[in-house]
């Protein structure tokens, strides 16, 4: 989950909590000032669905609240003649009989004397209920804000997860020798000097998706670096982002790690963000009208290195054999078990799959040949499925290759050339 999405979820949760708290505080204080059952009305207002509890409270609450003694500021009601705290007079008195008068009276009901105009104004003014206005504004705005955030979150979530990323690093300039558009671009970059350069191609992907390919060239890099790629969102209106992060080390390297390629497929072209050691880095971008494909030589070299690292001299080392099989494409047929023939020569490896071998093709046969080349004392491989067996021997593989298959275990370059031919 992106940082923006996490922040948005926290904000929405906070808004869901803030509104009931605001309503509860207001109702408790207001009902208490009116002499009502404050805890009970607070529960009704907070727990009532869709603000029903608050509406009921506003309808039935007494009119006697929001009054304070003008002398001591303690709460009073309009039924009080004197303040129960300080004894201050809260109502005018009839000049004839001395009885307390209500502001709306024109005559004294006790003696019938007309009430002068100066005695018709209340002694205690009713304070404006400012809290109610704030609550009503919050009741309207907070749900609208929550809905806006949720809509924005759905858009962000869609743009951040509806994507597919493929990348490859450690490529050399020579890997793109057969691609004129890339070769010319690299020459231009070399003339401009050290920096970060990006060659971008935008095309049509599957369905409604678009595909963006980026070839990133860091000229001037002399040490080892680790490159990682991910997707994120820049927000509701800015759309998705493709993040490429370089983490450099001080370790020197004689390899060419300058080139890094990323293929990004999504419902919208992302904004490319490049960071070097945690800091956003500037780059020079060039648009290409020609598609940029992954360099086949680099793909073969990477897979060859991965397989070569797993080679083993002995078939009897079962864990090493399984590790090597897992690095080939054979596990695509599903779970498997192995059987090792090591009691007498010729030594053999049998791989049992529960699935059918109906789709067993040339590339699967090539992986069997590679197993023969990378396990020194292996003489034959049998791949057994639910519908048959595929078998190849060292002699058959060598004849097919035109050289001894065991040379794969001695030369990673030869293995890379073989894999390149497969692509």
C-alpha positions as CSV (number, residue, x, y, z in Angstrom):
1,X,0.0,0.0,0.0
2,X,1.3,3.4,-0.8
3,X,2.0,6.1,1.7
4,X,-0.8,8.3,0.3
5,X,-3.3,5.5,0.6
6,X,-2.3,4.8,4.2
7,X,-2.6,8.4,5.1
8,X,-6.0,8.7,3.5
9,X,-7.3,5.7,5.4
10,X,-6.1,7.3,8.7
11,X,-7.8,10.6,7.8
12,X,-11.1,8.8,7.0
13,X,-11.0,6.9,10.2
14,X,-10.2,10.0,12.1
15,X,-13.2,11.8,10.6
16,X,-15.5,8.9,11.4
17,X,-14.4,9.3,15.1
18,X,-14.4,13.1,15.3
19,X,-18.0,13.7,14.4
20,X,-19.6,11.5,17.1
21,X,-17.2,13.0,19.6
22,X,-18.2,16.5,18.6
23,X,-21.9,15.7,18.9
24,X,-21.4,14.0,22.2
25,X,-19.5,16.9,23.8
26,X,-22.1,19.4,22.5
27,X,-25.2,17.4,23.7
28,X,-23.6,16.7,27.1
29,X,-22.8,20.3,27.8
30,X,-26.0,21.7,26.4
31,X,-28.3,19.2,28.2
32,X,-26.5,19.7,31.4
33,X,-26.9,23.5,31.2
34,X,-30.7,22.9,30.7
35,X,-31.1,20.6,33.7
36,X,-31.7,17.6,31.5
37,X,-30.3,14.0,31.9
38,X,-26.9,14.7,30.2
39,X,-25.5,11.1,30.1
40,X,-28.7,9.7,28.7
41,X,-29.2,12.3,26.0
42,X,-25.5,12.0,25.1
43,X,-25.8,8.3,24.5
44,X,-29.0,8.8,22.4
45,X,-27.4,11.5,20.3
46,X,-24.1,9.6,19.7
47,X,-25.5,6.1,19.1
48,X,-28.6,7.1,17.1
49,X,-28.1,6.1,13.4
50,X,-27.8,8.8,10.8
51,X,-28.0,11.6,13.4
52,X,-31.5,10.6,14.4
53,X,-30.5,10.9,18.1
54,X,-29.2,14.4,17.6
55,X,-32.4,15.5,15.7
56,X,-34.6,14.1,18.5
57,X,-32.6,15.9,21.1
58,X,-32.8,19.2,19.3
59,X,-36.6,18.8,19.1
60,X,-37.3,17.9,22.7
61,X,-34.7,19.9,24.5
62,X,-36.1,22.4,26.9
63,X,-35.9,26.1,26.2
64,X,-34.5,27.0,29.5
65,X,-30.9,26.5,28.8
66,X,-28.1,28.8,27.7
67,X,-28.9,31.3,30.5
68,X,-26.4,32.6,33.0
69,X,-26.7,34.9,36.0
70,X,-25.5,38.3,34.9
71,X,-23.7,38.7,38.3
72,X,-22.0,35.3,39.0
73,X,-22.3,33.7,35.6
74,X,-23.7,30.4,37.0
75,X,-26.3,28.6,34.9
76,X,-30.0,29.6,35.6
77,X,-33.3,28.9,33.9
78,X,-36.1,31.3,32.9
79,X,-38.2,30.0,35.8
80,X,-35.8,31.4,38.4
81,X,-36.7,34.8,40.0
82,X,-33.5,35.0,41.9
83,X,-30.1,33.4,41.2
84,X,-29.8,30.4,43.6
85,X,-26.1,31.0,43.9
86,X,-25.7,34.7,44.5
87,X,-29.3,35.9,45.1
88,X,-29.2,38.4,42.2
89,X,-32.6,39.4,40.9
90,X,-33.3,37.8,37.5
91,X,-36.7,39.4,36.7
92,X,-38.3,42.8,37.0
93,X,-41.0,43.2,39.7
94,X,-44.3,44.9,39.5
95,X,-44.2,48.5,40.9
96,X,-47.7,48.0,42.3
97,X,-47.6,44.6,44.0
98,X,-43.9,43.5,43.8
99,X,-44.6,40.2,42.0
100,X,-42.0,39.1,39.4
101,X,-42.9,39.9,35.8
102,X,-42.3,38.0,32.6
103,X,-40.8,40.0,29.6
104,X,-43.9,39.3,27.5
105,X,-46.4,40.6,29.9
106,X,-48.1,44.0,29.3
107,X,-50.1,44.0,32.6
108,X,-49.4,42.5,36.0
109,X,-51.7,39.5,36.4
110,X,-51.8,40.1,40.2
111,X,-52.8,43.7,40.5
112,X,-53.6,44.7,36.9
113,X,-51.1,47.5,36.8
114,X,-49.7,48.2,33.3
115,X,-46.1,47.1,32.8
116,X,-43.9,50.0,31.6
117,X,-41.8,49.5,28.5
118,X,-38.5,49.6,30.4
119,X,-39.7,46.5,32.4
120,X,-40.5,44.4,29.4
121,X,-36.9,43.6,28.4
122,X,-35.4,40.5,30.1
123,X,-32.9,41.0,32.8
124,X,-31.0,37.9,31.7
125,X,-30.3,37.7,27.9
126,X,-30.4,34.3,26.3
127,X,-26.9,33.5,24.9
128,X,-26.7,32.5,21.2
129,X,-26.2,28.8,20.7
130,X,-23.0,29.0,18.7
131,X,-22.1,25.3,19.3
132,X,-25.2,24.2,17.4
133,X,-24.1,26.0,14.2
134,X,-20.7,24.4,14.4
135,X,-22.2,20.9,14.9
136,X,-24.6,21.4,11.9
137,X,-21.8,22.5,9.7
138,X,-19.7,19.5,10.7
139,X,-22.6,17.2,10.2
140,X,-22.9,18.4,6.6
141,X,-19.2,18.9,5.7
142,X,-17.6,15.9,7.3
143,X,-19.7,13.2,5.4
144,X,-19.0,15.1,2.2
145,X,-15.3,15.1,2.9
146,X,-15.3,11.4,3.8
147,X,-17.1,10.6,0.5
148,X,-14.6,12.7,-1.4
149,X,-11.7,10.9,0.2
150,X,-13.2,7.5,-0.4
151,X,-13.8,8.4,-4.1
152,X,-10.2,9.7,-4.3
153,X,-9.0,6.6,-2.5
154,X,-10.7,4.3,-5.0
155,X,-9.2,6.2,-7.9
156,X,-5.8,6.1,-6.3
157,X,-6.1,2.4,-5.4
158,X,-7.1,1.6,-9.0
159,X,-4.2,3.5,-10.5
160,X,-1.7,2.1,-8.0
161,X,-2.5,-1.6,-8.3
162,X,-3.7,-1.8,-11.9
163,X,-0.2,-2.1,-13.2
164,X,2.4,-4.6,-14.3
165,X,6.2,-4.0,-14.0
166,X,9.0,-5.9,-15.7
167,X,12.6,-4.7,-15.2
168,X,16.2,-5.8,-15.8
169,X,19.4,-4.2,-14.6
170,X,23.1,-4.9,-15.1
171,X,22.9,-4.5,-18.9
172,X,25.8,-3.4,-21.0
173,X,25.8,-0.9,-23.8
174,X,26.9,-3.7,-26.2
175,X,23.6,-5.5,-25.5
176,X,21.8,-2.8,-27.5
177,X,24.2,-2.9,-30.5
178,X,21.4,-4.3,-32.8
179,X,18.9,-1.5,-31.8
180,X,19.8,1.7,-33.9
181,X,17.4,3.9,-31.9
182,X,19.1,3.0,-28.7
183,X,22.6,3.1,-30.0
184,X,22.1,6.6,-31.4
185,X,20.5,7.8,-28.2
186,X,23.4,6.4,-26.2
187,X,25.9,8.3,-28.4
188,X,24.0,11.5,-27.7
189,X,24.1,10.9,-24.0
190,X,27.8,10.2,-24.0
191,X,28.4,13.6,-25.7
192,X,26.4,15.4,-23.0
193,X,28.5,14.1,-20.1
194,X,27.7,12.4,-16.8
195,X,24.1,12.3,-15.6
196,X,20.9,10.3,-15.7
197,X,19.2,9.9,-19.1
198,X,15.9,8.3,-19.9
199,X,14.6,7.0,-23.3
200,X,10.9,6.5,-23.1
201,X,8.4,4.8,-25.5
202,X,4.7,4.9,-25.0
203,X,2.5,2.4,-26.8
204,X,-0.7,0.4,-26.5
205,X,-0.9,-2.6,-24.1
206,X,-3.4,-5.3,-23.6
207,X,-7.1,-4.1,-23.6
208,X,-7.4,-0.5,-22.5
209,X,-4.0,-0.5,-20.9
210,X,-1.1,1.6,-22.1
211,X,2.5,0.4,-22.1
212,X,5.5,2.6,-21.2
213,X,9.1,1.4,-21.7
214,X,11.9,3.2,-20.0
215,X,15.6,2.7,-20.7
216,X,17.6,4.5,-18.0
217,X,21.3,5.3,-18.5
218,X,23.4,6.5,-15.5
219,X,26.6,7.8,-17.1
220,X,29.5,8.3,-14.8
221,X,28.6,5.5,-12.3
222,X,31.8,3.8,-11.2
223,X,30.8,1.6,-8.2
224,X,28.3,-1.1,-7.4
225,X,24.6,-0.1,-7.1
226,X,21.3,-1.8,-6.3
227,X,18.3,-0.7,-8.4
228,X,14.7,-1.4,-7.4
229,X,11.4,-0.5,-9.0
230,X,7.9,0.0,-7.6
231,X,4.6,1.8,-8.3
232,X,2.9,4.4,-6.1
233,X,0.3,7.2,-6.4
234,X,0.9,10.9,-6.4
235,X,-2.7,11.6,-5.4
236,X,-6.1,11.9,-6.9
237,X,-5.3,14.4,-9.6
238,X,-1.7,13.5,-10.4
239,X,-2.2,9.8,-11.0
240,X,0.3,6.9,-10.7
241,X,4.0,7.1,-10.4
242,X,6.8,4.7,-11.4
243,X,9.5,4.7,-8.7
244,X,13.1,3.8,-9.7
245,X,15.5,3.8,-6.8
246,X,19.3,3.6,-6.9
247,X,21.2,2.7,-3.7
248,X,25.0,3.1,-4.4
249,X,27.8,1.6,-2.5
250,X,31.5,2.4,-2.2
251,X,32.5,-1.0,-3.5
252,X,34.3,-0.6,-6.9
253,X,33.1,-2.5,-9.9
254,X,34.6,-3.4,-13.2
255,X,31.1,-4.3,-14.6
256,X,28.9,-2.0,-16.6
257,X,25.8,-1.4,-14.5
258,X,24.9,1.8,-16.3
259,X,21.7,0.6,-18.1
260,X,18.4,-0.3,-16.5
261,X,15.2,-1.0,-18.4
262,X,11.6,-1.0,-17.1
263,X,8.4,-2.0,-18.9
264,X,5.3,-0.6,-17.2
265,X,1.7,-1.5,-18.2
266,X,-1.3,0.2,-16.6
267,X,-4.5,2.1,-17.3
268,X,-2.5,5.4,-17.5
269,X,1.1,6.4,-18.3
270,X,2.8,7.1,-15.0
271,X,5.1,9.9,-14.0
272,X,8.7,8.6,-13.7
273,X,10.4,9.3,-10.3
274,X,14.1,8.5,-10.0
275,X,15.8,8.5,-6.6
276,X,19.5,8.1,-5.9
277,X,20.3,7.2,-2.3
278,X,16.9,8.4,-1.1
279,X,17.0,11.8,-2.9
280,X,15.0,12.6,-6.0
281,X,17.3,13.0,-8.9
282,X,16.9,15.1,-12.0
283,X,17.1,13.4,-15.4
284,X,17.0,14.2,-19.1
285,X,14.1,12.5,-21.0
286,X,13.8,11.6,-24.6
287,X,10.7,10.2,-26.3
288,X,11.1,7.4,-28.8
289,X,8.7,6.5,-31.6
290,X,10.2,3.0,-31.9
291,X,9.4,0.3,-29.3
292,X,12.2,-0.5,-26.9
293,X,12.5,-4.3,-26.3
294,X,14.5,-6.0,-23.6
295,X,18.0,-6.9,-24.9
296,X,18.0,-10.6,-25.7
297,X,21.7,-10.9,-25.0
298,X,21.2,-9.5,-21.5
299,X,18.3,-11.9,-20.8
300,X,20.4,-14.8,-21.9
301,X,23.4,-13.6,-19.8
302,X,21.3,-13.2,-16.7
303,X,19.6,-16.6,-16.9
304,X,23.0,-18.2,-17.8
305,X,24.6,-16.7,-14.7
306,X,21.7,-17.8,-12.5
307,X,21.9,-21.4,-13.8
308,X,25.7,-21.5,-13.8
309,X,25.8,-20.5,-10.1
310,X,23.7,-23.6,-9.3
311,X,25.8,-26.2,-11.1
312,X,27.0,-29.3,-9.1
313,X,29.6,-31.9,-9.8
314,X,27.6,-34.7,-8.2
315,X,24.2,-36.1,-9.0
316,X,24.0,-37.6,-5.4
317,X,23.7,-34.1,-3.9
318,X,19.9,-34.1,-4.0
319,X,19.4,-30.6,-2.6
320,X,21.8,-29.1,-5.2
321,X,19.9,-30.9,-8.0
322,X,16.5,-29.6,-6.8
323,X,18.0,-26.1,-6.6
324,X,19.2,-26.4,-10.2
325,X,15.8,-27.7,-11.4
326,X,14.0,-24.9,-9.7
327,X,16.1,-22.4,-11.6
328,X,15.0,-23.8,-15.0
329,X,11.6,-23.4,-16.5
330,X,10.6,-27.0,-15.8
331,X,8.6,-26.3,-12.6
332,X,6.0,-24.7,-14.8
333,X,4.5,-28.2,-15.0
334,X,3.7,-28.0,-11.3
335,X,4.9,-29.9,-8.2
336,X,7.5,-32.6,-8.8
337,X,9.6,-35.3,-7.2
338,X,12.9,-36.7,-8.3
339,X,14.5,-40.1,-8.4
340,X,18.4,-40.4,-8.6
341,X,20.1,-43.4,-10.2
342,X,23.5,-43.3,-8.6
343,X,24.2,-47.0,-7.8
344,X,25.9,-47.7,-11.1
345,X,26.6,-46.0,-14.4
346,X,25.1,-44.5,-16.4
347,X,23.9,-42.2,-13.7
348,X,20.4,-40.8,-14.3
349,X,17.9,-38.2,-13.1
350,X,14.1,-38.8,-13.3
351,X,11.7,-35.9,-12.6
352,X,8.1,-36.9,-12.0
353,X,5.3,-34.4,-12.6
354,X,1.6,-35.1,-11.8
355,X,0.6,-32.9,-14.7
356,X,0.5,-33.8,-18.4
357,X,3.5,-33.1,-20.6
358,X,1.3,-32.3,-23.6
359,X,2.8,-28.8,-23.9
360,X,6.4,-30.0,-23.5
361,X,8.3,-28.0,-26.1
362,X,11.7,-27.1,-27.4
363,X,12.5,-24.8,-24.5
364,X,11.6,-27.5,-22.0
365,X,13.9,-29.9,-23.8
366,X,16.6,-27.2,-23.7
367,X,16.3,-27.1,-19.9
368,X,16.8,-30.9,-19.8
369,X,20.0,-30.5,-21.9
370,X,21.2,-27.8,-19.5
371,X,20.7,-30.1,-16.6
372,X,23.0,-32.6,-18.4
373,X,25.6,-29.9,-18.9
374,X,25.6,-28.5,-15.3
375,X,25.6,-31.8,-13.4
376,X,29.0,-33.3,-14.1
377,X,28.3,-37.0,-13.7
378,X,24.8,-37.0,-15.1
379,X,24.4,-39.2,-18.2
380,X,20.6,-39.0,-18.9
381,X,17.5,-37.1,-17.9
382,X,13.9,-38.5,-17.9
383,X,11.0,-36.1,-17.4
384,X,7.9,-38.2,-16.5
385,X,4.3,-36.8,-16.7
386,X,0.9,-38.2,-16.4
387,X,0.8,-39.0,-20.2
388,X,4.3,-40.0,-21.0
389,X,8.1,-39.6,-20.7
390,X,10.6,-37.4,-22.3
391,X,14.2,-38.8,-22.3
392,X,17.5,-37.3,-23.5
393,X,21.0,-38.6,-23.0
394,X,24.4,-36.9,-22.9
395,X,25.2,-38.3,-26.3
396,X,22.0,-37.1,-27.9
397,X,22.4,-33.7,-26.4
398,X,26.0,-33.3,-27.6
399,X,25.1,-34.4,-31.1
400,X,22.2,-31.9,-31.1
401,X,24.5,-29.1,-29.9
402,X,27.5,-29.9,-32.0
403,X,29.8,-30.0,-29.0
404,X,30.0,-31.8,-25.7
405,X,27.1,-30.8,-23.5
406,X,29.5,-30.8,-20.5
407,X,31.0,-27.6,-21.8
408,X,28.1,-25.7,-20.3
409,X,29.5,-26.4,-16.9
410,X,32.9,-25.0,-18.0
411,X,31.8,-21.9,-19.9
412,X,29.0,-19.6,-18.8
413,X,29.5,-17.7,-22.0
414,X,28.6,-20.7,-24.1
415,X,25.6,-21.3,-21.9
416,X,24.5,-17.7,-22.5
417,X,24.9,-18.1,-26.2
418,X,22.7,-21.2,-26.1
419,X,20.0,-19.4,-24.1
420,X,20.2,-16.4,-26.5
421,X,19.4,-18.7,-29.4
422,X,16.3,-20.0,-27.5
423,X,14.9,-16.4,-27.2
